[in-house]
């Protein structure tokens, strides 16, 4: 009876180990799966080590905007293969502030190498969530912005997603990219974000506070001037 119980326990243990091994073998993503955290690290490391990228970014202030999966189709060898990606790829996008341009890289994740690097116009580079957070930090310590709220700044938090029902009455900051249309505009060829303050479920001081991330300055529209 005792031997039978021990044998049964060994079988259960062996089954659990095999199941764990099988699960571990399935960790490799499928061809069209989103990037894994490890793949994101591989892509970022490959781009930061690439000489073409470092030559474009130089030593000036820049920011990584996104790392995302991208499907690259192979040159069709057969009808069955024409819609299948040949490797796992990632697109990595940086933005350089002083030149107002982006650096887009294509990374072959299997080879851990950068396949292609192109420079793109800064106007086509989307705003990153971290940039809205930076703009909010600059605005919330600006004396003129504090005066807009009567000298006492609400406990604003930067919105990272649509407000839930519980958050509707909270103090939130949202941000959108704004582009200058002429050389006389302070945001012309600069990275600017207009901030929207929401409190008690309504927007206040709409379109009044703009943050120029290129110059790290806060701009107030409607006579507020420039700091």
C-alpha positions as CSV (number, residue, x, y, z in Angstrom):
1,X,0.0,0.0,0.0
2,X,2.8,2.4,0.9
3,X,4.8,1.6,-2.2
4,X,1.8,2.1,-4.4
5,X,1.2,5.6,-2.8
6,X,4.8,6.6,-3.4
7,X,4.8,5.5,-7.0
8,X,1.6,7.4,-7.6
9,X,3.2,10.5,-6.0
10,X,6.2,10.2,-8.3
11,X,4.0,10.0,-11.3
12,X,2.1,13.1,-10.3
13,X,5.4,15.0,-9.7
14,X,6.7,13.8,-13.1
15,X,3.5,14.9,-14.8
16,X,3.8,18.4,-13.3
17,X,7.4,18.8,-14.4
18,X,6.6,17.7,-17.9
19,X,3.7,20.1,-18.0
20,X,5.9,23.0,-16.8
21,X,8.5,22.1,-19.4
22,X,5.9,22.1,-22.2
23,X,4.5,25.4,-21.0
24,X,8.0,26.9,-21.0
25,X,8.5,25.6,-24.6
26,X,5.4,27.6,-25.7
27,X,6.8,31.0,-24.4
28,X,8.2,31.8,-27.9
29,X,5.7,34.2,-29.5
30,X,3.8,33.3,-32.6
31,X,4.7,35.2,-35.8
32,X,2.0,38.0,-35.4
33,X,2.0,38.2,-31.5
34,X,2.7,41.5,-29.8
35,X,6.2,42.1,-28.7
36,X,7.3,40.5,-25.4
37,X,9.2,42.5,-22.8
38,X,12.3,40.6,-23.7
39,X,11.9,41.5,-27.4
40,X,11.4,45.2,-26.5
41,X,14.7,45.1,-24.7
42,X,16.4,43.4,-27.6
43,X,15.1,46.0,-30.1
44,X,16.1,48.9,-27.9
45,X,19.6,47.6,-27.2
46,X,20.2,46.9,-30.9
47,X,19.1,50.4,-31.9
48,X,21.1,52.2,-29.2
49,X,24.2,50.3,-30.4
50,X,23.8,51.0,-34.1
51,X,26.2,53.5,-35.5
52,X,23.8,54.9,-38.0
53,X,21.3,55.7,-35.2
54,X,23.9,57.2,-32.9
55,X,25.3,59.4,-35.7
56,X,21.8,60.8,-36.3
57,X,20.9,61.3,-32.7
58,X,24.3,62.6,-31.7
59,X,24.8,63.8,-28.1
60,X,21.8,66.2,-28.2
61,X,18.6,65.6,-26.2
62,X,16.4,62.9,-27.7
63,X,13.7,60.5,-26.5
64,X,12.6,57.1,-27.4
65,X,9.0,57.4,-28.6
66,X,7.9,53.9,-29.3
67,X,8.9,50.3,-29.7
68,X,6.3,48.3,-31.6
69,X,5.8,45.0,-33.5
70,X,5.8,45.3,-37.3
71,X,5.0,42.6,-39.7
72,X,7.5,42.3,-42.7
73,X,6.4,40.0,-45.4
74,X,9.0,37.9,-47.2
75,X,9.4,37.9,-51.0
76,X,6.9,35.2,-51.9
77,X,8.5,31.8,-52.6
78,X,5.2,30.0,-52.8
79,X,1.5,31.0,-52.6
80,X,1.4,29.5,-49.1
81,X,4.3,31.7,-47.9
82,X,3.4,35.0,-49.4
83,X,1.4,36.2,-46.4
84,X,3.7,34.9,-43.8
85,X,6.3,37.1,-42.1
86,X,9.8,35.7,-42.5
87,X,11.1,36.9,-39.1
88,X,10.0,38.7,-36.0
89,X,10.6,42.5,-36.4
90,X,10.2,45.6,-34.3
91,X,10.0,49.3,-35.2
92,X,11.8,51.7,-32.9
93,X,11.3,55.4,-33.1
94,X,13.4,58.1,-31.5
95,X,12.9,61.9,-31.6
96,X,15.7,64.5,-31.5
97,X,14.5,67.8,-30.2
98,X,17.0,70.3,-31.5
99,X,16.6,69.2,-35.1
100,X,12.9,68.4,-35.0
101,X,13.2,65.0,-36.6
102,X,12.7,61.4,-35.8
103,X,14.9,58.3,-36.4
104,X,13.0,55.2,-37.3
105,X,14.7,51.8,-37.2
106,X,13.7,48.4,-38.3
107,X,15.1,45.6,-36.1
108,X,15.3,41.9,-36.9
109,X,14.6,40.4,-33.5
110,X,15.8,36.9,-34.5
111,X,19.2,38.3,-35.7
112,X,19.2,41.0,-33.0
113,X,20.3,43.5,-35.6
114,X,19.1,46.8,-37.2
115,X,18.0,46.2,-40.7
116,X,17.2,49.7,-41.8
117,X,17.4,53.3,-40.4
118,X,15.6,56.3,-41.8
119,X,15.3,59.9,-40.8
120,X,11.6,61.2,-40.6
121,X,10.1,64.6,-40.3
122,X,9.4,65.6,-36.8
123,X,5.8,66.5,-37.5
124,X,5.1,62.9,-38.2
125,X,6.5,61.7,-34.9
126,X,3.6,61.1,-32.4
127,X,3.7,62.4,-28.8
128,X,4.7,59.9,-26.2
129,X,2.9,59.6,-22.9
130,X,6.1,60.5,-21.1
131,X,6.2,63.8,-22.9
132,X,2.8,64.7,-21.7
133,X,4.0,63.9,-18.2
134,X,7.0,66.1,-18.7
135,X,4.9,69.0,-20.0
136,X,2.6,68.7,-17.0
137,X,5.5,68.8,-14.6
138,X,6.8,72.0,-16.2
139,X,3.4,73.6,-16.2
140,X,2.4,72.8,-12.6
141,X,5.4,74.6,-11.2
142,X,5.0,77.7,-13.4
143,X,3.8,80.7,-11.3
144,X,1.5,82.0,-14.0
145,X,-0.2,78.6,-14.3
146,X,-0.7,78.5,-10.6
147,X,-2.2,81.9,-10.7
148,X,-4.8,80.6,-13.2
149,X,-6.1,78.4,-10.4
150,X,-6.2,81.2,-7.8
151,X,-2.8,80.4,-6.3
152,X,-3.7,76.9,-5.2
153,X,-3.1,74.2,-7.7
154,X,-5.5,71.2,-7.6
155,X,-3.9,67.7,-7.2
156,X,-3.7,67.1,-10.9
157,X,-2.7,63.7,-12.3
158,X,-1.8,63.0,-15.9
159,X,-4.4,60.9,-17.6
160,X,-3.0,57.7,-19.1
161,X,-6.3,56.3,-20.2
162,X,-10.0,57.3,-20.5
163,X,-11.5,58.2,-17.1
164,X,-13.5,55.6,-15.3
165,X,-16.8,56.5,-13.7
166,X,-15.0,57.0,-10.4
167,X,-12.4,59.2,-11.9
168,X,-14.7,61.6,-13.7
169,X,-14.8,64.1,-10.9
170,X,-11.0,63.9,-10.3
171,X,-8.3,66.4,-11.3
172,X,-6.8,65.3,-14.6
173,X,-4.4,66.7,-17.2
174,X,-4.6,65.6,-20.8
175,X,-2.3,66.7,-23.6
176,X,-2.3,67.0,-27.4
177,X,0.3,67.9,-29.9
178,X,0.1,71.4,-31.4
179,X,2.0,72.5,-34.5
180,X,3.1,76.0,-35.4
181,X,2.0,77.1,-38.8
182,X,4.5,79.9,-39.5
183,X,8.0,80.9,-38.4
184,X,6.5,83.6,-36.2
185,X,4.7,80.9,-34.1
186,X,6.7,79.9,-31.0
187,X,5.8,76.2,-31.7
188,X,7.0,76.3,-35.3
189,X,9.4,73.4,-35.7
190,X,9.3,72.9,-32.0
191,X,7.8,70.0,-30.0
192,X,4.8,71.6,-28.3
193,X,1.9,70.2,-26.2
194,X,-1.3,72.0,-25.3
195,X,-2.6,70.9,-21.9
196,X,-6.2,70.4,-20.9
197,X,-7.1,70.6,-17.3
198,X,-10.2,68.8,-16.1
199,X,-11.7,69.1,-12.7
200,X,-15.1,68.3,-11.3
201,X,-16.0,66.6,-14.6
202,X,-15.4,69.7,-16.7
203,X,-12.5,71.3,-18.6
204,X,-11.1,74.6,-17.4
205,X,-8.6,77.0,-19.0
206,X,-9.0,75.3,-22.3
207,X,-6.2,75.9,-24.8
208,X,-4.5,78.4,-22.5
209,X,-1.3,76.4,-21.4
210,X,1.2,75.2,-24.0
211,X,4.5,73.6,-23.1
212,X,7.4,73.8,-25.6
213,X,9.4,70.7,-24.8
214,X,12.2,71.8,-27.2
215,X,13.0,74.9,-25.3
216,X,11.5,73.6,-22.0
217,X,9.3,76.7,-21.7
218,X,5.7,77.2,-20.7
219,X,3.6,79.4,-23.0
220,X,0.4,81.0,-22.0
221,X,-2.1,82.0,-24.7
222,X,-4.2,85.1,-24.4
223,X,-1.6,87.5,-23.0
224,X,0.1,85.2,-20.7
225,X,3.4,85.6,-22.5
226,X,6.4,83.5,-22.3
227,X,8.5,82.6,-19.3
